[in-house]
Amino acid sequence: MPLQRSISWSSALRDLKDDRKRRPAGALGAQASIAFQARIRPLVVAGQYDRAAIMAVAVFAAKTHQLAYGSTWAAAMSLALKSA
């Protein structure tokens, strides 16, 4: 007699969804902060990335994130640079 297994597709898809990496707290805020600052100081000039502008915008976003969430500077800066 063969063994039969039933698969619940809803629970399987839910498990797949839960396995995906979740965004850290404040990621959307950091992206919004960077988008706002990028309007003032463009991150791409003449087709090349402006590293100084990227760092300035990331530092601003990291300070904002650190004040809002109380995270370490390294974690805040990491999140800000990934968002930039």
Backbone torsions as a table, in degrees:
resi	resn	phi	psi	omega
1	MET	NA	120.9	-178.2
2	PRO	-73.2	147.0	176.3
3	LEU	-81.1	135.1	178.3
4	GLN	-115.3	136.3	177.8
5	ARG	-119.4	134.2	175.0
6	SER	-102.1	140.6	-178.8
7	ILE	-113.0	128.5	174.3
8	SER	-90.2	108.8	-177.2
9	TRP	-65.4	-34.3	-179.3
10	SER	-66.5	-41.4	178.8
11	SER	-72.8	-33.3	177.8
12	ALA	-65.5	-44.6	178.8
13	LEU	-68.2	-34.6	176.4
14	ARG	-64.7	-40.6	177.5
15	ASP	-64.8	-38.9	176.1
16	LEU	-62.8	-41.9	179.8
17	LYS	-65.4	-37.8	179.5
18	ASP	-69.9	-24.8	-179.9
19	ASP	-75.4	-19.8	-180.0
20	ARG	-66.1	150.7	-178.4
21	LYS	-70.3	132.0	179.5
22	ARG	-89.9	150.8	177.7
23	ARG	-73.2	139.8	176.4
24	PRO	-68.2	158.6	179.7
25	ALA	-61.5	132.1	177.1
26	GLY	88.4	3.8	-178.5
27	ALA	-65.2	-41.6	179.6
28	LEU	-67.7	-36.6	177.2
29	GLY	-64.9	-40.1	178.1
30	ALA	-65.1	-41.0	178.4
31	GLN	-64.9	-39.2	178.5
32	ALA	-66.9	-40.5	178.6
33	SER	-63.2	-41.8	-179.9
34	ILE	-68.4	-40.4	178.6
35	ALA	-62.5	-38.9	178.5
36	PHE	-65.8	-46.9	-179.4
37	GLN	-67.5	-31.1	-179.2
38	ALA	-67.6	-24.0	175.4
39	ARG	-68.1	-35.3	-178.7
40	ILE	-79.1	-43.3	-177.3
41	ARG	-126.9	104.6	-176.2
42	PRO	-63.0	142.9	-178.3
43	LEU	-89.4	-17.0	178.2
44	VAL	-122.9	123.4	179.8
45	VAL	-125.4	125.4	178.6
46	ALA	55.7	37.6	176.6
47	GLY	80.4	4.1	179.6
48	GLN	-125.5	148.0	178.6
49	TYR	-69.2	135.5	176.3
50	ASP	-94.6	99.8	-174.7
51	ARG	-62.5	-37.0	179.4
52	ALA	-64.6	-40.3	179.0
53	ALA	-67.7	-40.1	178.9
54	ILE	-62.8	-43.6	179.8
55	MET	-67.0	-40.6	179.8
56	ALA	-62.9	-43.4	179.3
57	VAL	-67.4	-40.3	179.7
58	ALA	-66.2	-38.7	178.3
59	VAL	-64.4	-42.8	177.7
60	PHE	-60.4	-46.4	-179.7
61	ALA	-65.7	-37.3	179.8
62	ALA	-66.8	-40.5	177.8
63	LYS	-63.6	-42.5	178.6
64	THR	-63.8	-43.6	179.4
65	HIS	-65.0	-41.4	-178.8
66	GLN	-65.7	-38.4	177.8
67	LEU	-68.5	-38.0	-176.7
68	ALA	-76.0	-38.8	-172.5
69	TYR	-112.2	-9.5	177.9
70	GLY	68.2	27.1	-179.7
71	SER	-82.7	172.5	177.8
72	THR	-72.9	162.4	-179.5
73	TRP	-64.3	-39.9	-179.1
74	ALA	-62.7	-43.7	180.0
75	ALA	-67.0	-41.3	-179.5
76	ALA	-66.9	-41.8	-179.8
77	MET	-68.8	-37.6	177.1
78	SER	-61.2	-46.3	179.0
79	LEU	-63.6	-41.2	-178.4
80	ALA	-67.4	-41.2	179.7
81	LEU	-68.9	-36.1	177.0
82	LYS	-66.3	-35.9	179.9
83	SER	-73.2	-31.4	-179.7
84	ALA	-72.1	NA	NA
